[in-house]
Amino acid sequence: MSVAPRWVEAINKALSHPDNKGKVIYQVATVDARNVPHVRSQVHRAFMHPEGRPDLPLLVTSTDARSPKVAQVRANQRVELAWWMEGSQDQFRLSGFVRIFPSASAPGDSSSTPIPAGAVAFKTLEEQGFDWDAKRVEVYNSMSPGMRASWCSPHPPGSALASTDEQRSWPSKVPSEPESEEDRKNAETAQNNFALMLFEPIEVDWAALGVLPNRRTVFTRDGDKWNEQTVVP
Ligand SMILES: Cc1cc2nc3c(=O)[nH]c(=O)nc-3n(C[C@H](O)[C@H](O)[C@H](O)COP(=O)(O)O)c2cc1C
């Protein structure tokens, strides 16, 4: 019987700390095709793992399929994220592989990114016949009407904004139960632009600054086994 690595328990424990309420934002760093780094905040949606394999955890987040980070991930699937939980004074740095799962009707490249060599969790899910599009729709359906509207902009995130007047005409809510033909069209646009972003960590660096002396532990995955090393903070 496989068990979740200790770092997952540490993150879940930190998240349940009363002073860490809402600390579900991490910063995700990518490197583009020209080797230039980029970093941005993203919302942690959930952990998941292949059936019967809690030792192979993945982090679920999401994005707009048209956003620059997607092209960066297509060029290089190695990413690192940093997660600071101020209430408990824990920093988690997770390094690993990312995959993007856009809609089949996404604008531009609608293919999902490949399984990187060594990405055992992604490979196991593939072997188990995991339905990524069903997961994408499930996560989309959990979003608020306001969030859904953010995937309706007629122009890609990061492109020049012609006028704020035009921006004001864009939908501000996409209700889950469409009340008009316009709602229905907007829901289709939002769903088409909505992409799942999955992160498979292979190294986790946990700096616990809420204890004295401070403790820092590095977890490294070797195949499907997690090793643990205490290091100098
Ligand atoms: C608190 C916060 C949470 C965010 N969450 C997400 C998210 O989950 N997914 C996302 O694509 N962008 C999210 N963003 C926006 C990104 O940080 C970024 O500005 C945008 O996605 C464009 O990034 P890119 O140009 O690197 O693709 C968030 C921003 C903030 C401030």
The ligand as a Gaussian input file, in Angstrom:
#p B3LYP/6-31G(d) Opt

LIG

0 1
 C       -3.906000      36.141000      -6.539000
 C       -3.779000      35.795000      -7.996000
 C       -4.173000      34.534000      -8.421000
 C       -4.050000      34.201000      -9.764000
 N       -4.409000      32.938000     -10.178000
 C       -4.225000      32.575000     -11.465000
 C       -4.492000      31.241000     -11.891000
 O       -4.900000      30.356000     -11.123000
 N       -4.276000      30.946000     -13.202000
 C       -3.805000      31.879000     -14.086000
 O       -3.623000      31.538000     -15.256000
 N       -3.535000      33.142000     -13.716000
 C       -3.731000      33.514000     -12.430000
 N       -3.438000      34.786000     -12.033000
 C       -2.925000      35.746000     -13.033000
 C       -1.458000      35.450000     -13.300000
 O       -0.697000      35.774000     -12.142000
 C       -0.911000      36.185000     -14.518000
 O       -1.005000      37.572000     -14.330000
 C       -1.656000      35.807000     -15.796000
 O       -2.092000      34.463000     -15.776000
 C       -0.748000      35.990000     -17.004000
 O        0.373000      35.165000     -16.848000
 P        1.338000      34.759000     -18.056000
 O        1.504000      36.006000     -18.891000
 O        2.585000      34.342000     -17.406000
 O        0.678000      33.658000     -18.827000
 C       -3.545000      35.152000     -10.694000
 C       -3.145000      36.406000     -10.234000
 C       -3.263000      36.727000      -8.918000
 C       -2.802000      38.091000      -8.465000

